[in-house]
Amino acid sequence: MSDLSFPVDQEVDARGLSCPLPILKAKKALNGMASGQLLRVLATDVHSTADFQAFAKQTGHGLVEQRVEGDVHIHILRRR
């Protein structure tokens, strides 16, 4: 994997989990974070890109970045 050093406040490893578990783990983590903090989610579910786009739109959390490195989908969310 290349650079995971994007400065984040918390990380959720949801690799190997299928929908809706990556979203649920992210939601739980975000609930414990302060407004403006960043969360990195690592997922292998190929549908997670669209899932996190919809999640951000529905919840008002910011979707800062999405990228794929190998088979890992990386999502960076900003707590609303």
N, C-alpha and C positions, 0 to 999 in steps of 0.2 A: 504494500500500500504506500502511496506517496505521502504527501504532507497532511497530517491530521492536526497540525498545530494551530489551526484557526482558534483564536482565543475564545473559549467557551467557559461557562460557569459550572456546567454539569453535562454528563454524557450518559446516554441509555444505550446499552448493547442489546438490540432486538434481533440479532442475527439468528437465523434458523426458525424464527417465529412467523406465522402467517397472520394475515388480517383477521380480526381487528387487534391482535395483541400488540404490535408496534405502536399503534395509536393509543391504546389504553395505557401502555407503559409511559409514553410521552406525556399523556394527559396527567397522570399521577405525578410525574416529575415536575411538570410545569406548575401544578397546584402548590407545590412546596417552594417555589422560587419567587423572587421579588420581581416587580415590574422592570422590564428592560434587560433582565438577565438572559443569557444565551444558553440554549440546550442543543447538543449534538445528538442525533439519533443515528445509529448504525443498523441497517436492515438488509436482509437478503431477499425479502419478498419483492418480486418484480413489479407488483402493483403499488408499492409503497409511495412512489413518486406522486401518482395521482391521488392516493389516499391522503398524503400530507398536504397537498394543494387544497383539497376539499376541507380538510380539518382546519387549516389556517383561515380559510375564507369563512367557515362557519363560526369559529371561535374568536376571531379577531387577533389571534397571535400572528406575529410577523414571520413570514417565510423568507429568511435572509439568503439562503443558498441551498441548492440541491445539486448533487453531482454523483457520478458512479465511478467507483474505482474497483476494477475487476468485477467481482460479483456483489460488491457491497454498495448499497445506496446510502448516501450520506445526506442527512437533512439537518439544517441549522435553523432553529426557531427562536424568535425573540418573544419573551413573555410579555403579554399586553399589560 
